[in-house]
Amino acid sequence: MADEKKVKKPRGIVRLIPGKCIACGARCQTSCAKDAVEMNDKGEPVIDISKCIGCRKCIKVCPVEALEIYFTPEEQKVLAELATQAGAAAAPAEAEEEEESLDLAKLGEYRGVWVFVEHTEGKPAEVSWELLGVGGDLAKTRGVELCSVVIGDKVEHLCQEAFTYGASKVYLMDDPVFHYYRTESYYKAVCHLIEKYKPEIFLVGATGLGRDLAGAVATNLATGLTADCTGLAIDERGFLLQTRPAFGGNIMATILTERTRPQMSTVRPHVMTMPDKNVARKGEIVRESAPFKEQDFTTKVLEIIRDSRVDDVDVAAADIIVSGGRGMAGKENFQILQELADELSGVVACSRAVVEAGWMPVERQVGQTGKTVRPKIYIACGISGAIQHLVGMQSSDVIIAINRDKQAPIFEVATYGIVGDVFEIVPAIIKRIRDLRAKKAAK
């Protein structure tokens, strides 16, 4: 008797669970290789069942588990028949649990928290040390090592500096091929180290260089990457909770990378607290040779040309910031803010609206799409306090807000609030400072 034709196991189709979608940004749509997902006006996925093959990729990328696999009554009958033929009554959910247990076992091979040490020709970026601070907390919670990755040319001195900020081990690739940053050479070096040593968490500063590198690494390793995180923690299952602003900063989303490793995050400068420095700390340096040569790359750096037109004021590094918003009413009115900043040995910054109006350069912008700052004093003049601005400055030690609208959101985060006309209050503050200095000089 001829063998019976083998029945193919149904894969089901994806459907949306009503009320669960948060319109997080079409991740489900971009993950679908069959173009079976479209987005409606509400930002919710609409599944084309004629195209869906039940691959579950969209389900895996959904941060709120708003999608599920659905089996038609006919498919459920086939599944029941297959289970009977196999002598088992395994339901689709049980098969998924088995697959998940295998995934978790594989993820268990990854251990340790890594921080990428960014530098420019040997000069480190402070965000790297800030990440060692939060990385130390994560490593302590997980009971694993806190390590750094240093890549460059003649950069071994950065290893010892990483130890002073808490790293117990540094993976070093020191070679002339890394003298200048190039995406290809750096991401291949990082991927080589990750594939060999398998860290569970990899943190990178959300700078221009860091964003470029992290994206390339995550793509090559086919793992998750959460950008511009404002909070990092470990949940009860050991997963990295990655919190970042969503919907233009109107809500905070917490994202998990459940099925791939490493869990990757970028964090903007001055978001995390700088850890204490201890020069007595020592650690282990693991030296690795570059797995390629200069001739392997088609891109060459011939010369670095600095743009003299770029504003050289670094608002992110300032201890005192006088910031202006739309309430300043014009470019010429920022002169009084400059006078106040000069009296306080500070710098002038601004909100996004000011940059869009052309009153200040983008390098001075504070906020979600600008720079994150953590000065000792932040004076907000004529800034209403949209959430996009607050996420960039709310960690300042002291916030002084000046606004004529007593209902302005900026007052909710202000240490001191002054309700009134900025064009009367700021000159009065300047005069008071000068009078106090004159009295002090006269003594």
C-alpha positions as CSV (number, residue, x, y, z in Angstrom):
1,M,0.0,0.0,0.0
2,A,1.3,3.4,-0.9
3,D,2.3,5.7,1.9
4,E,-0.3,8.3,2.8
5,K,0.5,11.8,1.7
6,K,2.2,13.7,4.6
7,V,0.0,16.5,6.0
8,K,1.7,19.8,6.3
9,K,1.5,21.3,9.8
10,P,-0.5,24.6,9.7
11,R,1.4,27.7,10.8
12,G,-1.6,29.9,11.4
13,I,-2.0,33.6,10.7
14,V,-1.3,36.6,12.8
15,R,-4.1,38.8,14.3
16,L,-4.2,41.9,16.5
17,I,-5.4,41.6,20.0
18,P,-7.9,44.4,20.5
19,G,-6.9,47.2,22.8
20,K,-3.2,46.2,23.3
21,C,-1.5,48.0,20.4
22,I,0.3,51.2,21.4
23,A,1.3,52.3,17.9
24,C,5.0,52.0,18.7
25,G,6.3,52.8,15.3
26,A,5.5,50.1,12.7
27,R,8.1,47.6,13.9
28,C,5.7,44.8,13.0
29,Q,5.4,46.2,9.5
30,T,9.1,46.4,8.8
31,S,9.7,42.9,10.2
32,C,7.4,41.3,7.7
33,A,9.2,39.8,4.7
34,K,5.9,39.2,2.9
35,D,4.5,42.7,3.1
36,A,1.5,41.3,4.9
37,V,1.3,44.1,7.5
38,E,-0.1,47.6,6.7
39,M,-0.8,50.4,9.2
40,N,-4.1,52.1,9.6
41,D,-4.7,55.8,10.5
42,K,-4.4,54.9,14.2
43,G,-0.9,53.4,13.7
44,E,-2.3,49.9,14.3
45,P,-1.3,46.9,12.1
46,V,-3.8,45.5,9.6
47,I,-2.9,41.9,8.6
48,D,-3.4,40.7,5.0
49,I,-4.3,37.1,5.6
50,S,-3.7,36.2,2.0
51,K,0.0,37.1,2.4
52,C,0.6,36.1,6.1
53,I,2.6,32.8,6.4
54,G,2.6,32.7,10.2
55,C,6.4,33.2,10.5
56,R,5.9,35.0,13.9
57,K,8.5,37.7,13.2
58,C,6.0,40.5,13.9
59,I,5.0,38.8,17.1
60,K,8.6,38.7,18.3
61,V,9.3,42.4,17.7
62,C,6.1,43.6,19.4
63,P,7.0,45.2,22.8
64,V,3.5,44.8,24.3
65,E,2.5,41.4,22.9
66,A,-0.3,42.9,20.9
67,L,-0.2,40.2,18.2
68,E,-1.0,36.5,18.4
69,I,-1.2,33.5,16.1
70,Y,-4.7,32.4,15.1
71,F,-5.6,28.9,13.8
72,T,-8.8,28.6,11.8
73,P,-11.2,25.7,12.7
74,E,-9.9,23.7,9.7
75,E,-6.3,24.2,10.8
76,Q,-7.2,23.2,14.4
77,K,-8.6,20.0,13.0
78,V,-5.4,19.3,11.1
79,L,-3.3,20.0,14.2
80,A,-5.5,17.6,16.2
81,E,-5.1,14.9,13.6
82,L,-1.3,15.4,13.5
83,A,-1.1,15.2,17.3
84,T,-3.1,12.0,17.3
85,Q,-0.9,10.4,14.6
86,A,2.2,11.3,16.6
87,G,0.7,9.8,19.7
88,A,0.8,13.0,21.5
89,A,-1.7,15.8,22.2
90,A,0.8,18.7,22.0
91,A,-1.0,21.9,21.4
92,P,0.6,24.8,19.4
93,A,1.2,26.7,22.6
94,E,3.2,23.8,24.0
95,A,5.3,23.7,20.9
96,E,6.0,27.3,21.3
97,E,7.0,26.9,24.9
98,E,9.4,24.1,23.9
99,E,10.9,26.4,21.3
100,E,11.2,29.2,23.8
101,S,13.0,26.9,26.3
102,L,15.6,26.1,23.7
103,D,16.0,29.8,23.0
104,L,16.5,30.6,26.7
105,A,19.1,27.8,27.0
106,K,21.0,29.3,24.2
107,L,20.8,32.8,25.7
108,G,22.3,31.4,28.9
109,E,25.6,31.1,27.2
110,Y,25.8,34.9,27.3
111,R,27.2,36.5,30.5
112,G,28.5,39.9,31.5
113,V,27.9,43.6,30.9
114,W,30.0,45.4,28.4
115,V,30.5,49.1,27.8
116,F,32.1,50.5,24.6
117,V,34.7,53.2,25.4
118,E,34.3,55.9,22.8
119,H,37.2,58.1,22.1
120,T,38.6,60.6,19.5
121,E,42.2,59.8,18.7
122,G,42.7,58.7,22.3
123,K,40.6,61.3,24.1
124,P,37.7,59.5,25.8
125,A,34.1,60.6,25.7
126,E,32.7,61.1,29.2
127,V,29.5,59.2,28.3
128,S,31.6,56.0,28.3
129,W,32.4,56.5,32.0
130,E,28.8,57.4,32.7
131,L,27.8,54.1,31.2
132,L,30.2,52.3,33.4
133,G,28.3,53.7,36.4
134,V,24.9,52.3,35.3
135,G,26.6,49.2,33.9
136,G,28.1,48.5,37.3
137,D,24.6,48.5,38.8
138,L,23.3,46.1,36.1
139,A,26.3,43.8,36.5
140,K,25.8,43.7,40.3
141,T,22.1,42.8,39.9
142,R,23.0,40.1,37.5
143,G,26.0,38.8,39.4
144,V,28.3,39.2,36.4
145,E,31.4,41.0,35.4
146,L,31.5,44.7,34.3
147,C,33.8,44.9,31.3
148,S,34.9,47.6,28.8
149,V,35.8,47.4,25.1
150,V,38.6,49.6,23.9
151,I,39.4,49.8,20.2
152,G,41.9,52.2,18.7
153,D,45.6,53.0,18.0
154,K,47.9,53.5,21.0
155,V,44.9,53.6,23.4
156,E,46.0,51.2,26.2
157,H,45.9,54.2,28.6
158,L,42.1,54.0,28.3
159,C,42.1,50.6,29.9
160,Q,43.5,51.9,33.2
161,E,41.0,54.8,33.1
162,A,38.2,52.3,32.6
163,F,39.3,50.4,35.7
164,T,39.1,53.6,37.8
165,Y,35.5,53.9,36.8
166,G,34.6,50.4,37.8
167,A,35.4,48.0,34.9
168,S,37.1,44.8,36.2
169,K,38.2,43.6,32.7
170,V,38.9,45.4,29.4
171,Y,39.0,43.8,26.0
172,L,41.6,45.7,24.0
173,M,42.2,45.9,20.2
174,D,45.1,48.2,19.7
175,D,46.2,48.5,16.0
176,P,47.0,51.3,13.5
177,V,44.0,50.1,11.5
178,F,41.8,51.6,14.2
179,H,43.6,55.0,14.3
180,Y,40.5,56.8,12.8
181,Y,37.0,55.6,13.3
182,R,35.5,53.8,10.4
183,T,32.2,52.0,10.6
184,E,33.4,48.8,8.9
185,S,36.6,48.3,10.8
186,Y,35.1,49.1,14.2
187,Y,31.8,47.1,13.8
188,K,33.7,44.1,12.6
189,A,36.1,44.3,15.5
190,V,33.2,44.6,18.0
191,C,31.3,41.7,16.4
192,H,34.4,39.6,16.6
193,L,34.7,40.2,20.3
194,I,31.0,39.7,21.0
195,E,30.8,36.4,19.1
196,K,33.9,35.1,20.9
197,Y,33.2,36.2,24.5
198,K,29.3,36.5,24.4
199,P,28.3,39.4,26.6
200,E,24.6,39.5,27.6
201,I,24.4,43.4,27.6
202,F,26.3,45.8,25.4
203,L,26.0,49.6,26.1
204,V,27.1,52.4,23.8
205,G,26.9,56.2,24.1
206,A,24.2,57.8,21.9
207,T,26.7,60.1,20.1
208,G,27.1,60.4,16.4
209,L,29.8,57.8,16.5
210,G,28.0,55.6,19.0
211,R,24.7,55.5,17.0
212,D,26.6,54.6,13.8
213,L,28.5,51.8,15.5
214,A,25.6,50.4,17.5
215,G,23.3,50.2,14.5
216,A,25.9,48.4,12.4
217,V,26.7,45.9,15.2
218,A,23.1,45.1,16.0
219,T,22.3,44.6,12.3
220,N,25.3,42.3,11.8
221,L,24.4,40.2,14.9
222,A,20.7,40.3,14.2
223,T,19.9,41.4,17.7
224,G,17.7,44.1,19.3
225,L,18.9,47.7,19.8
226,T,17.0,50.4,21.8
227,A,18.2,53.9,21.1
228,D,18.4,56.9,23.4
229,C,17.5,55.2,26.7
230,T,16.9,57.2,29.7
231,G,16.7,54.3,32.1
232,L,18.2,50.8,32.4
233,A,17.3,48.1,34.9
234,I,17.0,44.3,35.3
235,D,13.7,42.6,35.7
236,E,12.9,39.5,37.8
237,R,13.7,37.2,34.9
238,G,17.1,38.8,34.2
239,F,16.1,40.7,31.1
240,L,17.3,44.3,30.5
241,L,14.5,46.8,30.9
242,Q,15.3,49.6,28.4
243,T,13.2,52.8,28.9
244,R,13.1,55.5,26.4
245,P,10.7,58.3,25.3
246,A,8.2,57.4,22.6
247,F,5.5,59.2,20.7
248,G,7.7,62.3,20.4
249,G,8.4,62.2,24.1
250,N,4.8,62.1,25.2
251,I,5.1,58.6,26.9
252,M,7.9,56.5,28.2
253,A,8.2,53.0,26.7
254,T,10.1,50.1,28.3
255,I,11.5,47.6,25.8
256,L,12.9,44.1,26.2
257,T,15.1,42.0,24.0
258,E,13.8,38.5,24.9
259,R,15.2,36.1,22.2
260,T,18.5,37.5,21.0
261,R,21.8,38.5,22.5
262,P,23.4,40.8,23.4
263,Q,20.8,43.2,24.6
264,M,22.0,46.5,23.2
265,S,21.2,50.1,24.2
266,T,22.5,53.5,23.4
267,V,22.3,56.2,26.1
268,R,22.8,59.9,25.6
269,P,25.5,61.8,27.3
270,H,24.7,63.3,30.8
271,V,21.6,61.1,31.2
272,M,23.3,58.7,33.7
273,T,25.2,59.8,36.7
274,M,29.0,59.8,36.5
275,P,30.4,57.1,38.9
276,D,33.0,57.8,41.5
277,K,36.6,57.6,40.3
278,N,39.0,55.4,42.2
279,V,42.6,55.5,40.8
280,A,43.5,52.5,43.0
281,R,41.3,50.1,41.1
282,K,43.0,47.6,38.9
283,G,41.8,45.0,36.4
284,E,42.6,42.5,33.7
285,I,43.4,43.5,30.1
286,V,42.5,40.9,27.5
287,R,44.5,41.8,24.3
288,E,43.0,40.7,21.0
289,S,44.6,41.0,17.6
290,A,42.6,42.7,14.8
291,P,41.1,40.0,12.6
292,F,41.8,41.9,9.4
293,K,44.4,44.2,7.8
294,E,44.3,47.8,6.3
295,Q,44.1,46.4,2.7
296,D,40.8,44.7,3.6
297,F,39.0,48.1,3.6
298,T,38.2,50.2,0.6
299,T,37.4,53.3,2.7
300,K,40.5,55.3,3.7
301,V,40.8,58.4,6.0
302,L,43.2,60.8,4.3
303,E,42.7,63.9,6.4
304,I,40.4,65.3,9.1
305,I,39.2,68.8,8.3
306,R,37.6,70.7,11.1
307,D,34.7,72.9,10.2
308,S,35.4,76.4,11.6
309,R,31.7,77.4,11.1
310,V,30.4,75.0,13.7
311,D,29.6,76.6,17.1
312,D,32.3,75.6,19.5
313,V,30.3,76.0,22.7
314,D,29.5,72.7,24.3
315,V,26.3,73.2,26.3
316,A,26.4,69.6,27.5
317,A,29.6,70.3,29.4
318,A,28.5,73.6,31.0
319,D,27.9,73.9,34.8
320,I,25.5,76.9,34.3
321,I,23.1,77.2,31.4
322,V,20.7,80.1,30.6
323,S,18.2,78.8,28.1
324,G,15.7,80.6,26.0
325,G,12.5,79.5,24.3
326,R,9.8,80.9,22.0
327,G,8.9,83.4,24.7
328,M,12.1,85.4,23.9
329,A,10.2,86.6,20.8
330,G,13.2,87.2,18.6
331,K,16.9,86.5,17.9
332,E,18.0,90.0,19.1
333,N,16.5,89.4,22.5
334,F,18.9,86.6,23.3
335,Q,21.5,89.3,24.0
336,I,20.1,89.7,27.5
337,L,20.4,86.0,28.1
338,Q,24.0,86.2,27.0
339,E,24.6,89.0,29.5
340,L,23.2,86.9,32.3
341,A,25.3,83.9,31.2
342,D,28.4,86.1,31.1
343,E,27.7,87.3,34.7
344,L,27.4,83.7,35.9
345,S,30.2,82.3,33.7
346,G,27.7,80.1,31.9
347,V,26.5,79.5,28.4
348,V,23.3,80.2,26.4
349,A,21.2,77.4,25.2
350,C,17.7,77.1,23.7
351,S,14.6,75.0,22.9
352,R,13.8,73.4,19.6
353,A,11.4,76.2,18.6
354,V,14.2,78.7,18.8
355,V,16.4,76.6,16.4
356,E,13.5,76.1,14.0
357,A,12.9,79.9,14.0
358,G,16.6,80.4,13.1
359,W,17.4,82.4,16.2
360,M,20.1,80.0,17.6
361,P,22.3,77.3,16.0
362,V,21.3,73.7,16.5
363,E,24.4,73.0,18.6
364,R,22.7,75.0,21.4
365,Q,19.5,73.0,21.4
366,V,18.5,71.2,24.6
367,G,15.9,68.4,24.5
368,Q,15.0,65.1,23.0
369,T,16.2,66.1,19.5
370,G,19.0,68.2,20.9
371,K,21.5,67.7,23.7
372,T,20.9,66.2,27.1
373,V,22.4,68.4,29.9
374,R,23.0,68.1,33.6
375,P,24.3,71.5,34.8
376,K,24.4,72.7,38.3
377,I,22.0,75.5,37.4
378,Y,19.6,75.6,34.5
379,I,17.7,78.9,34.0
380,A,14.7,78.5,31.6
381,C,13.6,81.8,30.2
382,G,10.4,81.9,28.2
383,I,10.3,78.1,27.8
384,S,6.9,76.5,28.3
385,G,8.3,73.1,29.1
386,A,7.1,70.6,26.5
387,I,8.1,67.0,27.4
388,Q,10.5,66.9,24.5
389,H,12.5,69.7,26.2
390,L,12.1,68.4,29.7
391,V,13.7,65.0,28.9
392,G,16.9,66.9,28.0
393,M,17.3,69.1,31.1
394,Q,15.2,67.7,34.0
395,S,18.2,66.1,35.7
396,S,19.8,69.5,36.3
397,D,20.8,70.1,40.0
398,V,18.8,73.4,40.2
399,I,16.2,74.5,37.7
400,I,15.0,78.2,37.7
401,A,12.0,78.8,35.5
402,I,10.8,82.2,34.3
403,N,7.5,82.4,32.5
404,R,4.5,84.6,32.4
405,D,2.2,81.6,32.2
406,K,1.8,80.2,35.7
407,Q,0.3,77.0,34.2
408,A,3.4,76.3,32.1
409,P,4.6,72.7,32.5
410,I,8.2,73.9,33.1
411,F,7.1,74.8,36.7
412,E,6.4,71.2,37.4
413,V,10.1,70.3,37.3
414,A,11.5,73.7,38.5
415,T,13.3,74.1,41.8
416,Y,12.3,77.8,41.8
417,G,9.7,79.4,39.6
418,I,9.2,83.0,38.8
419,V,5.9,84.0,37.1
420,G,6.4,87.2,35.2
421,D,7.8,89.0,32.1
422,V,11.2,87.6,31.2
423,F,12.2,91.0,29.8
424,E,11.7,92.6,33.2
425,I,13.0,89.8,35.4
426,V,16.3,88.9,33.6
427,P,17.6,92.5,33.5
428,A,16.6,92.8,37.2
429,I,18.6,89.6,38.0
430,I,21.6,91.0,36.1
431,K,21.4,94.3,37.9
432,R,21.2,92.5,41.3
433,I,24.3,90.4,40.5
434,R,26.3,93.4,39.5
435,D,25.2,95.4,42.6
436,L,26.3,92.5,44.9
437,R,29.6,92.3,43.1
438,A,30.2,96.0,43.4
439,K,29.4,95.9,47.1
440,K,31.8,93.0,47.6
441,A,34.6,94.8,45.7
442,A,34.1,98.0,47.7
443,K,34.7,96.2,51.1
